[in-house]
């Protein structure tokens, strides 16, 4: 009886498969319609704000 209660040893490939399956299930449950759990993907914003060229104003040229 003690043999059945011990956690069964699995190889690395099986562990990776189980982890991937668990991750897929979590993503599927988080993407159900009507839920506001969409925090993993956000709209990308540009980080570059181009500044205007003030050279003409600084130098007073035309």
Backbone as a chain_set.jsonl record, in Angstrom:
{"seq": "XXXXXXXXXXXXXXXXXXXXXXXXXXXXXXXXXXXXXXXXXXXXXXXXXXXXXXXXXXXXXX", "coords": {"N": [[0.822, -1.211, 0.0], [2.046, 1.207, 0.585], [3.465, 1.799, -1.664], [1.709, 2.839, -3.555], [1.038, 5.296, -2.529], [3.23, 6.916, -2.719], [4.712, 9.637, -4.582], [4.793, 9.359, -8.072], [7.639, 8.836, -10.074], [8.671, 10.87, -12.746], [9.906, 11.465, -16.059], [11.912, 14.143, -17.474], [10.87, 15.14, -19.887], [8.172, 14.415, -19.737], [7.413, 15.946, -17.537], [7.715, 18.51, -18.579], [5.773, 18.449, -20.581], [3.436, 18.237, -19.014], [3.529, 20.671, -17.648], [3.286, 22.487, -19.752], [0.736, 21.838, -20.696], [-0.768, 22.559, -18.47], [-0.319, 25.301, -18.463], [-1.526, 26.042, -20.877], [-4.181, 25.465, -20.273], [-4.673, 27.345, -18.277], [-4.456, 29.725, -19.72], [-6.553, 29.399, -21.513], [-8.737, 29.441, -19.795], [-8.532, 32.008, -18.844], [-9.127, 33.573, -21.008], [-11.839, 33.629, -21.49], [-14.954, 34.82, -22.795], [-16.352, 37.873, -21.593], [-14.896, 38.209, -19.35], [-12.603, 40.2, -17.505], [-9.844, 39.677, -17.574], [-7.673, 40.231, -19.155], [-4.851, 41.009, -18.887], [-2.41, 40.308, -19.731], [-1.752, 41.053, -22.314], [-1.086, 44.124, -23.661], [-1.835, 47.206, -25.307], [0.64, 48.431, -27.416], [2.709, 51.233, -26.896], [4.34, 53.949, -28.421], [7.607, 54.798, -27.519], [9.184, 56.793, -28.314], [9.278, 60.16, -28.461], [9.193, 62.607, -30.633], [10.986, 65.553, -30.686], [10.334, 68.966, -31.535], [12.21, 70.788, -34.022], [14.105, 73.35, -32.962], [15.986, 75.0, -34.031], [15.842, 77.082, -35.9], [14.414, 79.042, -34.555], [16.08, 79.507, -32.369], [18.442, 80.506, -33.507], [17.517, 82.661, -34.844], [17.329, 82.88, -37.55], [16.212, 83.05, -41.007]], "CA": [[0.0, 0.0, 0.0], [2.873, 2.405, 0.626], [3.951, 2.071, -3.012], [0.716, 3.638, -4.277], [0.936, 6.623, -1.952], [4.403, 7.704, -3.084], [4.585, 10.305, -5.873], [5.432, 8.586, -9.121], [8.739, 9.568, -10.695], [8.463, 11.082, -14.174], [11.094, 12.017, -16.701], [11.872, 15.584, -17.721], [9.977, 15.409, -21.017], [6.795, 14.313, -19.236], [7.188, 17.099, -16.67], [7.547, 19.674, -19.453], [4.459, 18.317, -21.219], [2.404, 18.553, -18.024], [3.591, 22.1, -17.369], [2.746, 23.164, -20.926], [-0.705, 21.598, -20.695], [-1.325, 23.375, -17.388], [-0.251, 26.688, -18.904], [-2.554, 26.218, -21.905], [-5.481, 25.468, -19.614], [-4.821, 28.622, -17.588], [-4.696, 30.75, -20.726], [-7.883, 29.187, -22.06], [-9.724, 29.865, -18.804], [-8.425, 33.456, -18.665], [-9.611, 34.258, -22.208], [-13.27, 33.429, -21.704], [-15.634, 36.098, -23.028], [-17.031, 38.457, -20.445], [-13.977, 38.358, -18.223], [-11.653, 41.286, -17.678], [-8.548, 39.182, -17.152], [-6.737, 40.37, -20.268], [-3.771, 41.89, -18.462], [-1.136, 39.834, -20.271], [-1.448, 41.765, -23.557], [-1.463, 45.53, -23.624], [-1.531, 47.915, -26.537], [1.979, 48.991, -27.358], [2.824, 52.669, -27.111], [5.662, 54.357, -28.862], [8.346, 55.462, -26.458], [9.953, 57.891, -28.9], [8.533, 61.383, -28.688], [10.108, 63.439, -31.394], [10.91, 66.959, -30.298], [10.433, 69.852, -32.704], [13.524, 71.372, -34.258], [14.047, 74.769, -32.573], [17.206, 75.686, -34.471], [15.548, 78.344, -36.592], [14.011, 80.029, -33.556], [17.24, 79.83, -31.524], [19.449, 81.284, -34.227], [16.88, 83.852, -35.383], [17.494, 82.912, -39.002], [14.983, 82.944, -41.789]], "C": [[0.853, 1.257, 0.0], [3.4, 2.765, -0.762], [2.988, 2.97, -3.777], [0.636, 5.068, -3.759], [2.12, 7.504, -2.319], [4.169, 8.419, -4.419], [5.394, 9.552, -6.923], [6.508, 9.432, -9.786], [8.484, 9.66, -12.2], [9.728, 11.684, -14.765], [10.868, 13.487, -17.041], [10.893, 15.932, -18.836], [8.512, 15.378, -20.57], [6.457, 15.506, -18.348], [6.948, 18.359, -17.504], [6.187, 19.632, -20.132], [3.335, 18.695, -20.265], [2.351, 20.043, -17.744], [2.98, 22.898, -18.52], [1.235, 23.01, -20.994], [-1.388, 22.449, -19.632], [-1.353, 24.849, -17.801], [-1.314, 26.981, -19.958], [-3.944, 26.286, -21.285], [-5.719, 26.789, -18.89], [-5.117, 29.737, -18.582], [-6.095, 30.622, -21.303], [-8.951, 29.661, -21.075], [-9.684, 31.378, -18.608], [-9.015, 34.205, -19.846], [-11.079, 33.997, -22.499], [-13.944, 34.777, -21.929], [-16.364, 36.577, -21.778], [-16.137, 38.637, -19.245], [-12.985, 39.46, -18.531], [-10.269, 40.857, -17.215], [-7.486, 39.319, -18.221], [-5.622, 41.344, -19.901], [-2.451, 41.475, -19.077], [-0.762, 40.569, -21.555], [-1.969, 43.186, -23.459], [-1.127, 46.154, -24.963], [-0.171, 48.586, -26.403], [1.936, 50.48, -27.65], [4.23, 52.977, -27.569], [6.358, 55.105, -27.731], [9.132, 56.654, -27.002], [9.02, 59.07, -29.135], [9.475, 62.35, -29.377], [9.901, 64.895, -31.019], [11.014, 67.836, -31.542], [11.826, 70.462, -32.804], [13.433, 72.878, -34.019], [15.218, 75.571, -33.12], [16.895, 77.021, -35.114], [15.169, 79.418, -35.59], [15.209, 80.47, -32.704], [18.22, 80.773, -32.249], [18.851, 82.582, -34.808], [17.012, 83.958, -36.884], [16.16, 82.79, -39.714], [15.085, 81.807, -42.79]], "O": [[0.429, 2.281, -0.534], [3.745, 3.921, -1.008], [3.43, 3.792, -4.579], [0.206, 5.962, -4.488], [2.02, 8.728, -2.235], [3.501, 7.875, -5.298], [6.536, 9.16, -6.684], [6.301, 10.62, -10.033], [8.131, 8.673, -12.845], [10.516, 12.324, -14.069], [9.758, 14.002, -16.907], [10.164, 16.919, -18.735], [7.713, 16.219, -20.982], [5.341, 16.022, -18.4], [6.085, 19.174, -17.177], [5.518, 20.659, -20.248], [2.393, 19.388, -20.65], [1.271, 20.62, -17.615], [2.249, 23.863, -18.297], [0.53, 23.966, -21.319], [-2.465, 22.996, -19.869], [-2.317, 25.556, -17.51], [-1.934, 28.044, -19.937], [-4.786, 27.073, -21.719], [-6.839, 27.3, -18.887], [-5.946, 30.604, -18.308], [-6.756, 31.63, -21.557], [-9.965, 30.226, -21.488], [-10.697, 31.975, -18.243], [-9.375, 35.374, -19.704], [-11.516, 34.13, -23.642], [-13.551, 35.773, -21.321], [-16.916, 35.784, -21.015], [-16.573, 39.164, -18.222], [-12.573, 39.635, -19.678], [-9.591, 41.618, -16.524], [-6.492, 38.593, -18.198], [-5.47, 42.386, -20.539], [-1.465, 42.203, -18.965], [0.423, 40.7, -21.861], [-3.152, 43.413, -23.204], [-0.236, 45.683, -25.67], [0.122, 49.227, -25.394], [1.216, 50.93, -28.541], [5.192, 52.335, -27.146], [5.752, 55.948, -27.069], [9.685, 57.437, -26.23], [8.078, 58.977, -29.923], [10.43, 62.847, -28.779], [8.779, 65.402, -31.034], [11.708, 67.483, -32.496], [12.524, 70.628, -31.804], [12.773, 73.596, -34.769], [15.423, 76.714, -32.71], [17.614, 77.995, -34.894], [15.552, 80.577, -35.747], [15.341, 81.645, -32.362], [18.749, 81.713, -31.656], [19.586, 83.483, -35.211], [16.823, 85.04, -37.44], [15.131, 82.475, -39.115], [14.142, 81.56, -43.542]]}, "num_chains": 1, "name": "protein.A"}
